[in-house]
Amino acid sequence: MITTGVEETYFKTFILTEDGLRGFHKTMENAARYFPAPAEVVYTIVTSNYRYFETTRLEEVLHDLEVQNRNIIQLIVDADFVKQPDRVEDGIVLKGTRENWNVLVTFTMGYRGLWDTRHDRISLRVQSEDRQWAADIIDRLEDQIYSLPAGNRSPNLIFWLFGLPLFVLVKSYLTHIGDLKAWLTTPFEQYSFYAYAVLSALTVMIGAANRFFNFNPFAFRRLFGPESAFAWGQGKFDFEVRERLRHYTLILLGITFIVFLFVSLNFSIQ
């Protein structure tokens, strides 16, 4: 019998809510019922200190207090045959669990440190002896994966806008390049000018790196989004708090842009 299936990884941020997880559970449970031998859905939860919890009960994933008090970084949902011991028949060791039927979905928040650029991802693996069934399960799970919401993200435009004060500062510098001492008369003015120019340039570079090189380390995702989350129980509360903080960060960045633009214009008319 030919085994068919798929192994795919989707690099995307995700917000996995209780309703979303129940949807995946229903699909995986229905898949397990089709297996040609007793099967079950097993959940493996990996926390930020790399401990793991394993259970076959969805409610323990959603409501167990010990799990709730941990920062979850990975959730593995595995529909597989019920584990059975190996057996010996006619002197031949036979595997107790068949290996050609399996449905596996893994949600991973890919970070270890503040500047780690590992991407959040969802991995899917399906294998079966029934090609049509495998295709149906793959389509159903892919639809669920693509429909998962992503966290809010500060618009990249706010970083590019800092190019306006940078342009004004550079233009002013080139205009007065022959008489800088007469233009910036005090050390404070000189240091302020270079500080505003450097900070504006760095902000534009951040926007460019994010846009063209997908540079979005964990520290930036925390500040500007988007950030993945296992959003149920305490995880939902923590995520909502961080979303509000990201909203205030965006407002602060907008105010900073206005200040930079005002200062750059002030330098230009001196």
Backbone as JSON, one array per atom type, in Angstrom:
{
  "sequence": "MITTGVEETYFKTFILTEDGLRGFHKTMENAARYFPAPAEVVYTIVTSNYRYFETTRLEEVLHDLEVQNRNIIQLIVDADFVKQPDRVEDGIVLKGTRENWNVLVTFTMGYRGLWDTRHDRISLRVQSEDRQWAADIIDRLEDQIYSLPAGNRSPNLIFWLFGLPLFVLVKSYLTHIGDLKAWLTTPFEQYSFYAYAVLSALTVMIGAANRFFNFNPFAFRRLFGPESAFAWGQGKFDFEVRERLRHYTLILLGITFIVFLFVSLNFSIQ",
  "N": [[0.85, -1.19, 0.0], [0.62, 2.18, -0.92], [1.82, 5.02, 0.72], [0.65, 8.3, 1.2], [0.89, 11.92, 1.44], [1.74, 15.03, 3.11], [4.26, 17.4, 3.96], [4.61, 20.44, 5.35], [5.56, 23.83, 6.0], [4.48, 26.8, 7.42], [5.37, 30.01, 7.5], [4.42, 32.31, 9.58], [2.82, 34.74, 11.69], [0.58, 34.09, 14.38], [-2.57, 34.01, 16.1], [-3.71, 31.95, 18.31], [-6.63, 31.17, 19.52], [-8.96, 30.06, 22.11], [-11.31, 29.16, 20.83], [-10.25, 28.79, 18.25], [-8.39, 26.72, 18.73], [-10.14, 24.71, 19.55], [-11.42, 24.28, 17.16], [-9.35, 23.15, 15.58], [-8.99, 20.87, 17.14], [-11.4, 19.51, 16.76], [-11.23, 18.87, 14.02], [-8.93, 17.25, 14.03], [-9.76, 15.21, 15.74], [-11.86, 14.08, 14.29], [-10.33, 13.15, 12.18], [-8.8, 11.19, 13.47], [-10.73, 9.29, 14.02], [-11.05, 8.03, 11.62], [-8.89, 6.45, 11.2], [-7.48, 3.19, 10.65], [-7.23, 1.72, 12.97], [-7.42, 1.87, 16.6], [-7.14, 5.24, 17.55], [-5.88, 8.43, 18.78], [-5.95, 11.87, 19.92], [-3.2, 13.69, 20.8], [-1.81, 16.11, 22.92], [1.01, 18.15, 23.15], [2.7, 20.35, 25.13], [5.08, 22.82, 25.12], [7.1, 24.77, 27.17], [8.58, 28.03, 27.97], [10.83, 27.5, 29.48], [11.61, 25.15, 28.47], [10.4, 22.87, 29.42], [7.98, 20.24, 29.2], [4.53, 19.38, 28.78], [2.22, 16.74, 28.52], [-0.81, 15.55, 27.2], [-4.01, 13.98, 26.63], [-6.31, 15.29, 26.83], [-8.23, 17.97, 25.92], [-9.29, 19.98, 27.57], [-7.49, 20.13, 29.67], [-5.35, 21.34, 28.46], [-6.4, 23.85, 28.01], [-7.26, 24.79, 30.52], [-5.76, 23.91, 32.71], [-4.13, 24.81, 35.66], [-1.38, 24.77, 36.22], [-0.23, 24.69, 33.69], [-1.25, 27.1, 32.71], [0.19, 28.98, 34.13], [2.6, 29.08, 32.91], [4.81, 30.2, 30.27], [3.9, 29.52, 27.14], [5.58, 28.23, 24.35], [5.44, 26.46, 22.33], [3.11, 24.33, 20.73], [2.02, 21.14, 20.16], [-0.07, 19.24, 18.23], [-1.21, 16.1, 17.83], [-2.52, 13.58, 15.96], [-2.67, 10.25, 16.26], [-2.02, 6.69, 16.22], [-3.16, 4.8, 19.04], [-0.77, 4.19, 21.48], [0.92, 1.12, 21.4], [2.5, -1.83, 22.67], [5.45, -3.35, 21.2], [5.32, -6.49, 19.43], [5.93, -10.04, 19.13], [5.85, -12.21, 16.46], [6.03, -15.31, 15.03], [8.77, -15.3, 15.43], [9.48, -12.8, 14.54], [9.87, -9.36, 15.16], [7.28, -7.19, 15.51], [6.1, -3.92, 14.98], [4.23, -2.24, 17.41], [2.7, -0.02, 16.92], [1.37, 1.35, 14.04], [2.98, 3.12, 11.38], [2.26, 4.53, 9.16], [0.07, 6.17, 9.15], [-0.87, 9.34, 10.12], [-1.48, 12.53, 11.59], [-0.29, 15.68, 12.08], [0.05, 18.75, 13.68], [1.91, 21.6, 14.36], [2.46, 24.36, 16.37], [4.6, 27.03, 16.64], [6.34, 29.44, 18.46], [8.87, 31.24, 17.46], [11.43, 32.12, 19.08], [14.26, 32.99, 21.09], [15.86, 34.88, 22.26], [16.01, 38.5, 22.79], [16.91, 39.68, 20.4], [16.62, 37.77, 18.56], [15.85, 36.49, 15.41], [14.26, 34.43, 14.61], [11.49, 32.97, 12.97], [8.01, 32.9, 13.7], [5.96, 30.03, 13.29], [3.91, 27.55, 11.65], [3.65, 24.15, 11.44], [2.79, 21.43, 9.36], [1.94, 18.07, 9.02], [0.83, 15.34, 7.24], [-0.01, 12.0, 6.73], [-1.07, 9.06, 5.02], [-2.74, 6.03, 3.97], [-4.84, 6.41, 2.38], [-5.46, 8.28, -0.28], [-7.38, 10.22, -1.12], [-8.65, 10.86, 1.27], [-6.47, 11.91, 2.7], [-5.93, 14.19, 1.14], [-8.28, 15.66, 1.57], [-8.15, 16.17, 4.36], [-5.78, 17.65, 4.47], [-6.51, 19.94, 2.96], [-8.55, 20.94, 4.61], [-7.21, 21.51, 7.03], [-5.28, 23.35, 6.12], [-6.95, 25.45, 5.36], [-7.87, 26.24, 7.88], [-5.47, 27.03, 9.05], [-4.68, 29.21, 7.42], [-6.75, 30.94, 8.01], [-6.31, 31.78, 10.56], [-6.05, 34.52, 12.75], [-3.69, 37.28, 12.77], [-1.47, 39.12, 14.91], [-1.8, 42.66, 15.69], [0.02, 45.1, 13.8], [2.38, 47.69, 13.81], [2.21, 50.21, 11.4], [4.51, 50.15, 8.67], [4.96, 52.54, 7.49], [5.29, 54.54, 9.38], [7.95, 54.4, 10.15], [9.24, 55.02, 7.78], [8.47, 57.66, 7.5], [10.23, 59.12, 9.01], [12.15, 59.74, 7.27], [11.59, 62.25, 6.28], [12.3, 64.36, 8.26], [15.02, 63.63, 8.24], [15.79, 64.18, 5.61], [15.44, 66.98, 5.57], [17.32, 67.75, 7.49], [19.75, 66.84, 6.33], [19.73, 68.35, 3.97], [19.89, 70.92, 5.07], [22.39, 70.75, 6.26], [24.07, 70.43, 4.0], [23.62, 72.87, 2.8], [24.79, 74.66, 4.57], [27.38, 73.81, 4.73], [29.78, 75.08, 4.33], [30.01, 76.98, 6.33], [29.72, 75.95, 9.01], [30.34, 76.5, 11.69], [29.37, 79.07, 12.04], [26.75, 78.57, 11.67], [25.82, 76.41, 13.41], [26.21, 77.33, 16.42], [26.86, 76.59, 19.04], [28.23, 73.93, 21.11], [26.14, 72.3, 22.06], [24.08, 72.64, 20.15], [25.37, 71.54, 17.94], [25.81, 68.83, 18.75], [23.16, 68.09, 19.14], [22.1, 68.37, 16.56], [23.51, 66.35, 15.1], [22.73, 64.12, 16.58], [19.93, 63.99, 16.17], [19.94, 63.62, 13.41], [21.28, 61.13, 13.14], [19.59, 59.41, 14.62], [17.22, 59.66, 13.14], [18.08, 58.55, 10.72], [18.65, 55.92, 11.55], [16.1, 55.04, 12.24], [14.8, 55.07, 9.74], [16.36, 53.15, 8.5], [15.65, 50.91, 9.98], [13.0, 50.58, 9.15], [13.49, 50.04, 6.43], [15.03, 47.67, 6.6], [13.17, 45.97, 7.72], [11.23, 45.94, 5.73], [12.51, 45.11, 3.33], [14.29, 43.06, 4.03], [13.03, 41.54, 5.85], [13.56, 41.9, 8.55], [12.81, 41.44, 11.72], [13.15, 41.17, 14.71], [12.59, 39.56, 17.94], [12.42, 41.52, 19.97], [11.52, 43.77, 18.57], [9.09, 42.8, 17.61], [7.72, 42.61, 19.98], [7.47, 45.31, 20.63], [6.37, 46.58, 18.34], [4.86, 44.72, 16.96], [3.94, 42.24, 14.37], [2.8, 39.88, 16.85], [2.86, 36.51, 17.84], [0.53, 34.4, 19.65], [-0.67, 32.23, 22.2], [-3.68, 32.37, 22.9], [-5.48, 32.02, 25.32], [-7.04, 31.81, 28.54], [-4.72, 32.87, 30.99], [-2.82, 33.51, 29.09], [-4.29, 34.83, 27.12], [-5.04, 37.17, 28.47], [-2.49, 38.32, 28.98], [-1.61, 38.73, 26.35], [-3.48, 40.61, 25.39], [-2.84, 42.78, 27.02], [-0.25, 43.35, 26.07], [-0.9, 44.06, 23.45], [-2.25, 46.47, 23.89], [-0.13, 47.97, 24.92], [1.48, 48.07, 22.64], [-0.1, 49.68, 21.07], [0.11, 52.13, 22.43], [2.83, 52.51, 22.1], [2.99, 52.98, 19.36], [1.63, 55.44, 19.22], [3.4, 57.0, 20.71], [5.63, 56.87, 19.05], [4.65, 58.25, 16.85], [4.35, 60.83, 17.97], [7.03, 61.33, 18.5], [8.0, 61.49, 15.89], [6.76, 63.88, 15.03], [8.03, 65.71, 16.73], [10.69, 65.41, 15.86], [10.44, 66.31, 13.21], [9.68, 68.98, 13.63], [11.99, 69.97, 14.96], [13.93, 69.57, 12.97], [13.03, 71.32, 10.98], [13.37, 73.67, 12.36], [16.15, 73.78, 12.56], [16.65, 74.19, 9.87], [15.86, 76.76, 9.32], [17.51, 78.38, 10.69]],
  "CA": [[0.0, 0.0, 0.0], [1.39, 3.41, -1.02], [1.48, 6.07, 1.68], [0.7, 9.64, 0.62], [0.73, 12.95, 2.46], [2.39, 16.31, 2.9], [4.98, 18.06, 5.06], [4.64, 21.84, 4.96], [5.76, 24.79, 7.08], [3.92, 28.11, 7.1], [6.03, 31.02, 8.32], [3.45, 33.37, 9.81], [2.38, 34.93, 13.06], [-0.76, 33.53, 14.59], [-3.22, 34.12, 17.4], [-4.49, 30.74, 18.49], [-7.58, 31.36, 20.62], [-9.63, 28.83, 22.56], [-12.19, 28.71, 19.73], [-9.4, 28.28, 17.18], [-7.85, 25.42, 19.11], [-11.24, 23.74, 19.53], [-11.64, 23.96, 15.75], [-8.32, 22.18, 15.19], [-9.25, 19.63, 17.87], [-12.5, 18.81, 16.09], [-10.71, 18.3, 12.77], [-8.0, 16.16, 14.35], [-10.54, 14.12, 16.33], [-12.54, 13.42, 13.17], [-9.31, 12.41, 11.43], [-8.41, 10.01, 14.23], [-11.79, 8.29, 13.93], [-10.98, 7.36, 10.32], [-7.74, 5.56, 11.19], [-7.9, 1.77, 10.62], [-6.98, 1.12, 14.29], [-7.69, 2.89, 17.62], [-6.24, 6.41, 17.5], [-6.22, 9.49, 19.73], [-5.31, 13.16, 19.72], [-2.3, 13.96, 21.92], [-1.3, 17.48, 22.98], [2.28, 18.36, 23.84], [2.91, 21.78, 25.38], [6.46, 23.14, 25.49], [7.13, 26.09, 27.79], [9.79, 28.81, 27.7], [11.99, 26.88, 30.15], [11.79, 23.9, 27.73], [9.69, 21.74, 29.99], [6.81, 19.95, 28.38], [3.39, 18.68, 29.36], [1.56, 15.94, 27.48], [-2.13, 15.12, 27.62], [-4.98, 13.69, 25.58], [-7.53, 16.03, 27.17], [-8.18, 19.37, 25.49], [-9.59, 20.88, 28.69], [-6.27, 20.32, 30.45], [-4.55, 22.32, 27.73], [-7.03, 25.17, 28.11], [-7.63, 25.26, 31.85], [-4.89, 23.44, 33.78], [-3.5, 25.98, 36.27], [0.08, 24.7, 36.09], [0.09, 25.09, 32.32], [-1.6, 28.51, 32.55], [1.21, 29.82, 34.76], [3.83, 28.99, 32.11], [4.81, 30.85, 28.95], [3.92, 28.47, 26.12], [6.26, 28.61, 23.12], [5.16, 25.5, 21.26], [2.0, 23.42, 20.96], [1.99, 20.07, 19.17], [-1.33, 18.49, 18.21], [-0.82, 14.9, 17.09], [-3.49, 12.49, 15.84], [-1.86, 9.07, 15.96], [-2.55, 5.46, 16.8], [-2.92, 4.59, 20.46], [0.5, 3.48, 21.62], [0.84, -0.29, 21.77], [3.85, -2.41, 22.74], [5.85, -4.24, 20.11], [4.98, -7.89, 19.67], [6.72, -11.0, 18.35], [5.07, -13.22, 15.77], [6.88, -16.19, 14.21], [10.16, -14.9, 15.59], [9.7, -11.48, 13.95], [9.38, -8.27, 15.99], [6.35, -6.32, 14.79], [5.82, -2.68, 15.67], [2.9, -2.2, 17.99], [1.99, 1.13, 16.37], [1.64, 1.53, 12.62], [3.65, 4.4, 11.15], [1.89, 5.13, 7.88], [-1.08, 7.05, 9.34], [-0.53, 10.34, 11.13], [-1.78, 13.93, 11.32], [0.47, 16.42, 13.08], [0.1, 20.2, 13.52], [2.78, 22.17, 15.39], [2.49, 25.82, 16.44], [5.85, 27.39, 17.28], [6.76, 30.83, 18.57], [10.3, 31.0, 17.23], [12.39, 33.08, 19.62], [14.98, 32.63, 22.3], [16.38, 36.1, 22.86], [15.39, 39.73, 22.31], [17.31, 40.02, 19.04], [16.5, 36.58, 17.74], [14.98, 36.74, 14.26], [13.52, 33.22, 14.22], [10.12, 33.29, 12.6], [6.92, 32.06, 14.18], [5.61, 29.14, 12.18], [2.99, 26.44, 11.85], [4.08, 23.02, 10.63], [1.73, 20.46, 9.1], [2.33, 16.8, 8.41], [-0.26, 14.38, 7.07], [0.32, 10.83, 5.92], [-2.18, 8.11, 5.04], [-2.83, 5.11, 2.85], [-6.0, 6.83, 1.6], [-5.05, 9.53, -0.9], [-8.46, 11.2, -1.11], [-8.84, 11.29, 2.67], [-5.34, 12.76, 3.04], [-6.11, 15.46, 0.46], [-9.36, 16.38, 2.25], [-7.65, 16.64, 5.66], [-4.8, 18.71, 4.2], [-7.25, 21.15, 2.57], [-9.29, 21.45, 5.76], [-6.26, 22.09, 7.98], [-4.7, 24.55, 5.52], [-7.95, 26.53, 5.47], [-7.86, 26.7, 9.27], [-4.2, 27.72, 9.29], [-4.7, 30.51, 6.74], [-7.78, 31.79, 8.6], [-5.92, 32.24, 11.89], [-5.7, 35.95, 12.75], [-2.35, 37.69, 13.19], [-1.49, 40.27, 15.8], [-1.69, 43.98, 15.07], [1.38, 45.52, 13.48], [2.55, 49.11, 13.54], [2.47, 50.38, 9.95], [5.89, 50.45, 8.32], [5.01, 53.92, 7.03], [5.73, 55.42, 10.46], [9.41, 54.41, 10.12], [9.66, 55.73, 6.58], [8.21, 59.09, 7.66], [11.4, 59.78, 9.58], [12.97, 60.21, 6.17], [11.34, 63.68, 6.06], [13.26, 65.16, 9.03], [16.38, 63.32, 7.81], [16.02, 64.93, 4.37], [15.58, 68.39, 5.91], [18.59, 67.92, 8.19], [20.84, 66.69, 5.36], [19.69, 69.52, 3.08], [20.4, 72.06, 5.84], [23.83, 70.55, 6.43], [24.74, 70.71, 2.73], [23.49, 74.3, 2.54], [25.69, 75.41, 5.46], [28.61, 73.05, 4.91], [30.93, 75.97, 4.31], [30.08, 77.83, 7.52], [29.05, 75.22, 10.07], [30.53, 77.17, 12.98], [28.47, 80.23, 12.11], [25.37, 78.06, 11.66], [25.62, 75.75, 14.7], [27.15, 78.17, 17.18], [27.21, 76.03, 20.35], [28.39, 72.47, 21.09], [24.84, 71.66, 22.25], [23.4, 72.62, 18.86], [26.07, 70.6, 17.07], [25.52, 67.47, 19.18], [21.74, 67.86, 18.91], [21.89, 68.18, 15.13], [24.0, 65.02, 14.7], [21.92, 63.09, 17.25], [18.65, 63.89, 15.46], [20.21, 63.05, 12.08], [21.61, 59.71, 13.28], [18.39, 58.69, 15.06], [16.31, 59.6, 12.0], [18.62, 57.59, 9.76], [18.48, 54.57, 12.11], [14.68, 54.68, 12.14], [14.53, 54.75, 8.33], [17.03, 51.87, 8.23], [14.83, 49.85, 10.57], [11.89, 50.36, 8.24], [13.99, 49.4, 5.21], [15.43, 46.31, 6.92], [11.94, 45.2, 7.92], [10.49, 45.83, 4.46], [13.25, 44.42, 2.26], [15.04, 41.9, 4.52], [12.19, 40.87, 6.83], [14.24, 41.99, 9.85], [11.8, 41.72, 12.74], [13.51, 40.35, 15.87], [11.59, 39.44, 18.98], [12.26, 42.8, 20.67], [10.69, 44.64, 17.73], [7.74, 42.25, 17.58], [7.11, 42.99, 21.25], [7.16, 46.73, 20.62], [5.6, 47.05, 17.19], [4.05, 43.66, 16.39], [2.91, 41.4, 14.98], [3.31, 38.88, 17.78], [2.0, 35.35, 17.98], [0.06, 34.18, 21.02], [-1.61, 31.18, 22.56], [-4.52, 33.36, 23.57], [-6.58, 31.57, 26.17], [-6.68, 31.93, 29.94], [-3.75, 33.91, 31.3], [-2.17, 33.9, 27.84], [-5.14, 35.82, 26.46], [-4.92, 38.42, 29.21], [-1.16, 38.88, 28.74], [-1.54, 39.2, 24.97], [-4.26, 41.84, 25.28], [-2.04, 43.84, 27.65], [0.84, 43.71, 25.15], [-1.5, 44.76, 22.32], [-2.49, 47.85, 24.32], [1.18, 48.63, 25.0], [1.92, 48.35, 21.27], [-0.89, 50.83, 20.62], [0.72, 53.33, 23.01], [4.14, 52.66, 21.47], [2.76, 53.62, 18.06], [1.31, 56.84, 19.48], [4.65, 57.64, 21.13], [6.48, 56.99, 17.86], [4.09, 59.35, 16.06], [4.71, 62.08, 18.64], [8.47, 61.51, 18.28], [8.17, 61.96, 14.51], [6.39, 65.3, 14.98], [9.12, 66.46, 17.38], [11.85, 65.4, 14.96], [10.15, 67.17, 12.07], [9.73, 70.36, 14.11], [13.38, 70.3, 15.24], [14.66, 69.64, 11.69], [12.63, 72.57, 10.35], [13.99, 74.75, 13.14], [17.55, 73.86, 12.12], [16.73, 74.65, 8.5], [15.6, 78.22, 9.2], [18.49, 79.16, 11.46]],
  "C": [[0.89, 1.25, 0.0], [0.88, 4.42, 0.02], [1.63, 7.42, 1.01], [0.52, 10.67, 1.72], [1.46, 14.23, 2.09], [3.15, 16.7, 4.15], [5.19, 19.5, 4.63], [4.84, 22.7, 6.19], [5.29, 26.15, 6.6], [4.54, 29.14, 8.04], [5.09, 32.21, 8.46], [3.21, 33.53, 11.31], [0.94, 34.44, 13.18], [-1.25, 33.88, 15.99], [-4.13, 32.91, 17.52], [-5.35, 30.91, 19.73], [-8.16, 30.01, 21.05], [-10.54, 28.28, 21.46], [-11.38, 28.14, 18.58], [-8.84, 26.91, 17.48], [-8.94, 24.35, 19.11], [-11.56, 23.34, 18.09], [-10.63, 22.94, 15.24], [-8.56, 20.84, 15.88], [-10.34, 18.82, 17.18], [-12.03, 18.15, 14.8], [-9.81, 17.11, 13.04], [-8.74, 14.96, 14.93], [-11.28, 13.35, 15.24], [-11.55, 12.61, 12.34], [-8.95, 11.11, 12.14], [-9.46, 8.9, 14.14], [-11.71, 7.47, 12.64], [-9.82, 6.36, 10.27], [-8.21, 4.1, 11.28], [-7.6, 1.02, 11.92], [-7.23, 2.21, 15.32], [-6.65, 4.01, 17.61], [-6.74, 7.45, 18.48], [-5.48, 10.76, 19.35], [-4.5, 13.48, 20.98], [-1.78, 15.38, 21.81], [0.01, 17.49, 23.74], [2.53, 19.86, 23.93], [4.35, 21.98, 25.83], [6.49, 24.58, 26.01], [8.49, 26.75, 27.58], [11.01, 28.28, 28.43], [12.24, 25.47, 29.62], [11.35, 22.66, 28.51], [8.47, 21.46, 29.11], [5.76, 19.2, 29.2], [2.7, 17.94, 28.22], [0.23, 15.43, 28.02], [-2.98, 14.79, 26.41], [-6.27, 14.46, 25.79], [-7.37, 17.5, 26.81], [-8.39, 20.32, 26.66], [-8.38, 21.1, 29.58], [-5.32, 21.3, 29.77], [-5.08, 23.73, 27.99], [-7.13, 25.69, 29.54], [-6.74, 24.76, 32.98], [-4.08, 24.62, 34.34], [-1.98, 25.96, 36.14], [0.53, 25.11, 34.7], [-0.15, 26.58, 32.13], [-0.53, 29.44, 33.11], [2.55, 29.77, 34.02], [3.68, 29.79, 30.83], [4.96, 29.76, 27.88], [4.63, 28.99, 24.88], [5.99, 27.63, 21.98], [3.99, 24.61, 21.69], [1.97, 22.42, 19.82], [0.68, 19.31, 19.32], [-1.13, 17.31, 17.28], [-1.95, 13.87, 17.13], [-2.74, 11.25, 15.38], [-2.51, 7.85, 16.61], [-2.26, 5.41, 18.3], [-1.68, 3.73, 20.61], [0.28, 2.05, 22.1], [2.25, -0.87, 21.79], [4.15, -3.25, 21.5], [5.51, -5.69, 20.47], [5.82, -8.78, 18.76], [5.79, -12.04, 17.76], [5.99, -13.99, 14.84], [8.33, -15.74, 14.25], [10.5, -13.55, 15.01], [9.09, -10.42, 14.87], [8.53, -7.34, 15.13], [6.08, -5.07, 15.62], [4.38, -2.67, 16.18], [2.07, -1.07, 17.42], [2.36, 1.29, 14.91], [2.15, 2.94, 12.38], [3.2, 5.11, 9.88], [0.57, 5.9, 7.94], [-0.73, 8.04, 10.44], [-0.98, 11.72, 10.65], [-1.16, 14.74, 12.44], [0.46, 17.91, 12.73], [0.9, 20.77, 14.68], [2.79, 23.68, 15.27], [3.72, 26.22, 17.25], [6.07, 28.89, 17.28], [8.28, 30.82, 18.59], [11.21, 32.07, 17.77], [13.09, 32.48, 20.82], [15.5, 33.86, 23.02], [15.76, 37.32, 22.21], [15.69, 40.02, 20.85], [17.29, 38.81, 18.12], [15.48, 36.82, 16.63], [14.28, 35.46, 13.78], [12.06, 33.57, 13.98], [9.13, 32.35, 13.3], [6.44, 31.22, 13.0], [4.59, 28.1, 12.63], [3.43, 25.33, 10.9], [2.94, 22.01, 10.52], [2.32, 19.2, 8.48], [1.12, 15.86, 8.4], [0.26, 13.21, 6.27], [-0.78, 9.78, 6.11], [-2.05, 7.17, 3.86], [-3.99, 5.46, 1.93], [-5.72, 8.21, 1.02], [-6.14, 10.6, -0.82], [-8.69, 11.74, 0.29], [-7.71, 12.24, 3.07], [-5.5, 14.14, 2.4], [-7.19, 16.3, 1.14], [-8.89, 16.96, 3.58], [-6.65, 17.78, 5.47], [-5.52, 20.02, 3.86], [-7.95, 21.77, 3.78], [-8.35, 22.14, 6.75], [-5.6, 23.35, 7.42], [-5.68, 25.72, 5.59], [-7.96, 27.1, 6.88], [-6.59, 27.48, 9.58], [-4.22, 29.12, 8.67], [-5.71, 31.47, 7.38], [-7.41, 32.28, 9.99], [-5.55, 33.72, 11.83], [-4.26, 36.16, 13.18], [-2.48, 38.91, 14.09], [-1.38, 41.58, 15.04], [-0.23, 44.37, 14.87], [1.4, 47.01, 13.22], [2.87, 49.29, 12.06], [3.92, 50.78, 9.69], [6.06, 51.9, 7.91], [5.57, 54.85, 8.12], [7.25, 55.48, 10.52], [9.92, 55.2, 8.92], [9.46, 57.24, 6.72], [9.39, 59.83, 8.26], [12.39, 60.18, 8.5], [12.76, 61.69, 5.89], [12.26, 64.55, 6.92], [14.71, 64.89, 8.63], [16.71, 64.1, 6.55], [16.26, 66.41, 4.68], [16.92, 68.64, 6.59], [19.77, 67.82, 7.23], [20.89, 67.89, 4.42], [20.25, 70.76, 3.79], [21.91, 71.96, 6.0], [24.58, 70.9, 5.14], [24.69, 72.19, 2.39], [24.52, 75.11, 3.33], [27.04, 74.73, 5.63], [29.85, 73.94, 4.94], [31.08, 76.82, 5.56], [29.33, 77.18, 8.69], [29.17, 75.92, 11.42], [29.62, 78.37, 13.14], [27.02, 79.79, 12.19], [25.01, 77.4, 12.99], [26.64, 76.35, 15.67], [27.59, 77.57, 18.5], [27.41, 74.52, 20.21], [27.05, 71.74, 21.25], [24.07, 71.56, 20.93], [24.04, 71.61, 17.91], [25.74, 69.16, 17.43], [24.05, 67.13, 18.92], [21.47, 67.57, 17.43], [22.3, 66.77, 14.72], [23.17, 63.91, 15.35], [20.59, 62.9, 16.52], [18.85, 63.27, 14.08], [20.46, 61.55, 12.17], [20.37, 58.9, 13.67], [17.36, 58.59, 13.93], [16.77, 58.57, 10.98], [18.43, 56.15, 10.25], [17.02, 54.11, 11.99], [14.31, 54.3, 10.71], [15.17, 53.41, 7.97], [16.26, 50.7, 8.81], [13.65, 49.53, 9.66], [12.33, 49.65, 6.97], [14.37, 47.94, 5.47], [14.21, 45.41, 7.1], [11.24, 44.93, 6.6], [11.21, 44.94, 3.46], [13.96, 43.15, 2.72], [14.29, 41.14, 5.61], [12.86, 40.83, 8.2], [13.21, 42.41, 10.9], [12.07, 40.86, 13.97], [12.46, 40.43, 16.96], [11.36, 40.76, 19.72], [11.37, 43.75, 19.89], [9.25, 44.13, 17.66], [7.01, 42.59, 18.87], [6.66, 44.44, 21.23], [6.18, 47.14, 19.53], [4.71, 45.98, 16.55], [4.57, 43.24, 15.0], [3.54, 40.32, 15.85], [2.34, 37.72, 17.86], [1.6, 35.16, 19.44], [-0.8, 32.93, 21.09], [-2.61, 31.86, 23.49], [-5.74, 32.72, 24.24], [-6.09, 31.66, 27.62], [-5.76, 33.11, 30.2], [-3.04, 34.4, 30.05], [-2.97, 34.94, 27.09], [-5.02, 37.17, 27.14], [-3.58, 39.09, 28.94], [-1.05, 39.44, 27.33], [-2.3, 40.5, 24.79], [-3.54, 43.02, 25.92], [-0.94, 44.3, 26.71], [0.3, 44.43, 23.91], [-1.78, 46.22, 22.67], [-1.18, 48.62, 24.41], [1.71, 48.97, 23.61], [1.15, 49.54, 20.69], [-0.27, 52.13, 21.15], [2.11, 53.58, 22.43], [4.01, 53.35, 20.11], [2.45, 55.1, 18.22], [2.58, 57.61, 19.86], [5.58, 57.85, 19.94], [5.97, 58.12, 16.96], [4.42, 60.7, 16.65], [6.2, 62.39, 18.42], [8.74, 62.01, 16.87], [7.85, 63.45, 14.4], [7.48, 66.17, 15.6], [10.33, 66.55, 16.47], [11.63, 66.33, 13.77], [10.23, 68.64, 12.47], [11.18, 70.8, 14.34], [14.16, 70.48, 13.93], [14.31, 70.95, 10.95], [13.24, 73.76, 11.05], [15.46, 74.92, 12.76], [17.64, 74.48, 10.72], [16.54, 76.16, 8.35], [16.57, 79.04, 10.03], [19.44, 79.89, 10.55]]
}
